Amino acid sequence: MGRKLAINPNSARKAQHTCISMLTGGGKGIAINNLGLIDKRHPVVIFDPHSEYDKIAGRKVYAYKTKRGFCKVFAKAWVSGKPFALAYRPQIKSQDDKARRKELKAHAHWFGRLVWEASDGNRILYAIFEEYGEYCDSAANDDSIIGQIWTGGRKFGLR
């Protein structure tokens, strides 16, 4: 699968990815907000299918339900160079589990491609993929755009 490459790689960047895994109601959001994992000086985007985040790292999260709405605000915020906190909350229409998972996965991969294409190596961008287990095929060998972010994103400023 051909993917647009992120630009300005910096191999000296240290990997600062974090994975928080807990059972439902275990406190993932509380951990993210209280452990100082997200530097307030940098922007953060959240794939938030269950509308979990109203605040993150002390900032209000502005949430969008459509790709168009999210893209429009993300592009404007990214160009500003200022920190921001945005969430994409896809509206899943499918009712049966298999179709719902497929639809959620498509939205997550769209979000991942947007994150990857925005990465420029000169700026930090925190990207949170909430409820990853609902739409991944395998966390052990994720060859999707999300896996690419995890394995190669550090040198392009992705966390």
C-alpha positions as CSV (number, residue, x, y, z in Angstrom):
1,M,0.0,0.0,0.0
2,G,1.6,3.3,-1.0
3,R,1.4,6.0,1.6
4,K,2.4,9.6,1.4
5,L,5.6,10.0,3.4
6,A,5.8,12.3,6.3
7,I,8.6,14.9,5.8
8,N,11.7,16.1,7.6
9,P,12.7,12.9,9.4
10,N,14.8,13.4,12.5
11,S,16.3,10.1,13.6
12,A,17.7,11.7,16.8
13,R,14.2,12.0,18.3
14,K,13.6,9.6,21.1
15,A,10.6,7.3,21.0
16,Q,8.0,8.6,23.4
17,H,5.0,6.5,22.5
18,T,2.9,5.3,25.4
19,C,0.4,2.5,25.6
20,I,-2.1,2.5,28.4
21,S,-4.1,-0.7,28.6
22,M,-6.8,-1.3,31.1
23,L,-10.2,-2.9,31.4
24,T,-13.3,-0.8,30.7
25,G,-13.6,1.7,33.5
26,G,-10.0,1.1,34.7
27,G,-9.0,4.8,34.4
28,K,-7.1,5.2,31.0
29,G,-8.4,8.7,30.6
30,I,-7.6,9.6,34.2
31,A,-4.1,8.2,33.7
32,I,-3.5,10.2,30.5
33,N,-4.7,13.4,32.2
34,N,-2.8,12.9,35.5
35,L,0.5,11.3,34.6
36,G,1.9,14.3,32.6
37,L,2.1,12.3,29.4
38,I,1.0,15.1,27.2
39,D,3.1,18.3,27.2
40,K,0.7,21.3,27.1
41,R,3.0,23.1,24.7
42,H,2.1,20.7,21.9
43,P,-1.1,19.9,20.0
44,V,-3.1,16.7,20.6
45,V,-5.6,14.9,18.4
46,I,-7.8,12.1,19.6
47,F,-9.6,9.3,17.8
48,D,-12.5,9.2,20.3
49,P,-15.3,6.8,19.2
50,H,-17.0,6.8,22.6
51,S,-16.8,10.5,23.4
52,E,-14.5,10.0,26.4
53,Y,-12.5,13.2,26.3
54,D,-13.9,16.7,27.2
55,K,-10.5,17.8,28.6
56,I,-7.0,16.6,28.2
57,A,-3.8,17.8,29.8
58,G,-5.7,20.7,31.3
59,R,-7.2,21.8,28.0
60,K,-10.7,21.8,26.6
61,V,-11.1,19.2,23.8
62,Y,-13.1,20.4,20.8
63,A,-14.9,17.5,19.3
64,Y,-16.1,16.9,15.7
65,K,-18.4,14.2,14.4
66,T,-17.7,14.6,10.7
67,K,-14.5,14.2,8.7
68,R,-15.1,17.5,7.0
69,G,-15.6,19.4,10.2
70,F,-12.6,17.8,11.9
71,C,-10.3,18.5,8.9
72,K,-11.4,22.1,8.5
73,V,-10.6,22.9,12.2
74,F,-7.5,20.7,12.3
75,A,-5.9,22.4,9.3
76,K,-6.6,25.9,10.7
77,A,-5.3,24.9,14.1
78,W,-2.2,23.2,12.7
79,V,-1.2,26.2,10.6
80,S,-1.5,28.5,13.6
81,G,1.4,26.7,15.3
82,K,-0.3,26.9,18.6
83,P,-1.2,24.0,20.9
84,F,-4.8,22.6,20.6
85,A,-6.8,19.6,21.6
86,L,-9.2,18.2,19.0
87,A,-11.2,14.9,18.9
88,Y,-12.7,13.1,16.0
89,R,-15.9,11.2,17.2
90,P,-17.1,9.2,14.2
91,Q,-20.7,8.5,13.9
92,I,-21.0,4.7,13.4
93,K,-24.1,3.7,11.7
94,S,-23.7,-0.1,11.5
95,Q,-25.7,-2.1,14.0
96,D,-24.2,-5.6,13.8
97,D,-20.8,-6.2,15.4
98,K,-18.8,-7.2,12.3
99,A,-20.1,-4.2,10.2
100,R,-19.6,-1.9,13.1
101,R,-16.0,-3.0,13.6
102,K,-15.3,-2.6,9.9
103,E,-16.8,0.9,9.9
104,L,-14.9,1.9,13.0
105,K,-11.6,0.6,11.6
106,A,-12.2,2.6,8.4
107,H,-12.6,5.8,10.4
108,A,-9.5,5.0,12.5
109,H,-7.4,4.5,9.5
110,W,-8.7,7.7,7.9
111,F,-7.7,9.5,11.1
112,G,-4.3,7.8,11.1
113,R,-3.6,8.9,7.5
114,L,-4.5,12.5,8.4
115,V,-2.1,12.4,11.4
116,W,0.7,10.8,9.3
117,E,0.3,13.4,6.5
118,A,0.3,16.3,9.0
119,S,3.5,15.1,10.6
120,D,6.4,17.3,9.5
121,G,9.3,16.3,11.7
122,N,9.7,19.8,13.0
123,R,6.8,19.8,15.4
124,I,5.4,17.5,18.0
125,L,1.9,16.1,17.5
126,Y,0.3,13.8,20.1
127,A,-2.1,11.3,18.6
128,I,-4.4,9.2,20.8
129,F,-6.2,6.2,19.4
130,E,-8.8,5.4,22.0
131,E,-10.4,2.0,22.2
132,Y,-7.8,0.5,19.8
133,G,-8.9,-3.1,20.6
134,E,-12.2,-2.5,18.9
135,Y,-10.8,-1.9,15.4
136,C,-7.4,-3.5,15.3
137,D,-6.6,-6.9,13.7
138,S,-3.6,-7.5,15.8
139,A,-1.6,-5.2,18.1
140,A,1.4,-7.6,17.7
141,N,1.8,-6.9,14.0
142,D,-0.2,-3.9,12.9
143,D,0.7,-3.2,9.3
144,S,-2.0,-0.4,9.0
145,I,-1.3,3.3,9.1
146,I,-1.7,3.1,12.9
147,G,1.2,0.6,13.1
148,Q,3.2,2.8,10.9
149,I,2.7,5.7,13.3
150,W,3.8,3.6,16.2
151,T,6.9,2.2,14.5
152,G,8.0,5.2,12.4
153,G,6.2,8.2,13.8
154,R,8.8,9.2,16.4
155,K,11.2,10.7,13.8
156,F,8.4,12.8,12.4
157,G,7.4,14.3,15.7
158,L,4.5,11.9,16.4
159,R,3.8,10.8,19.9
